[in-house]
Amino acid sequence: MQQLPESLFFEKGPRAVLLLHAYTGSFNDVRMLARHLEKNQYTVYAPLFSGHGTQNPANILEQTPEQWWQDAQAALAFLKEKGYKEIAVFGLSMGGVYATRILAINDSAVIGGGAFCSPLVKRESTIHKNFMIYAKHVLKESWNDETEQQISTNSVAQIEAIGRFTEELTQKLPTITQPVFLAQAGKDALIDPQVVFEAAQLLKQTRVTLQWYPESGHVITVGVSRKELERDVLDFTEGLSWNEENK
């Protein structure tokens, strides 16, 4: 079974950016953003969350939110081990939950970051419905009632676990001190777009840049507003407090 490489790593300049992909996705979610940042002299690391990057949805369902949190922390550690002392971290959808969780640990190496179309506050969503559509498409040749029931049961349990992880993160939002960038698509059919405003309110103790993209769908990094998002992320990142002598 074909599997993606474990990460993208574009080593360019002294400024490092960590990019985290979405649930059921891969680093291809953020590849174009990574290339845009690389062209502007940023080193970019985009790892693959455990269980992702295969053609078997069950591989994702075998994982836990805690494992993905370990993956995110390991990715941060990788950049620090490479000698980067100042790092920005961003993520798409579920990746944004983990990027924001990294901000919340107040690691001195993390100078800012944010989330794109991320459910930083738990609300009703169509994530389970969309996972089932995804699984049926990928497994269409072996799809049957038994497979559907097993995947559905495991999907509900996993999404509930992600929800609990999100609730823990929501409680930590008021403790974040680094600048935060929030992007939200107006035509997001996966999560409630209004959640971004609740998250921004919980982040009022720090500098928040909130960008709204009215014509984009959920996967904003590859959608109609992609280039606008890339410019906005770059502008935000350029405004962080980098110390070029730290690398």
Secondary structure, 3 states (H helix, E strand, C coil): CCCCCCEEEECCCCEEEEEECCCCCCHHHHHHHHHHHHHCCEEEEEECCCCCCCCCHHHHHCCCHHHHHHHHHHHHHHHHHCCCCCEEEEEECHHHHHHHHHHHCCCCCEEEEEEECCCCCCCCCCHHHHHHHHHHHHCCCCCCHHHHHHHHHHHHHHHHHHHHHHHHHHHHHHHCCCCEEEEEECCCCCCCCCHHHHHHHHCCCCCEEEEEECCCCCCCCCCCCHHHHHHHHHHHHHCCCCCHHHC
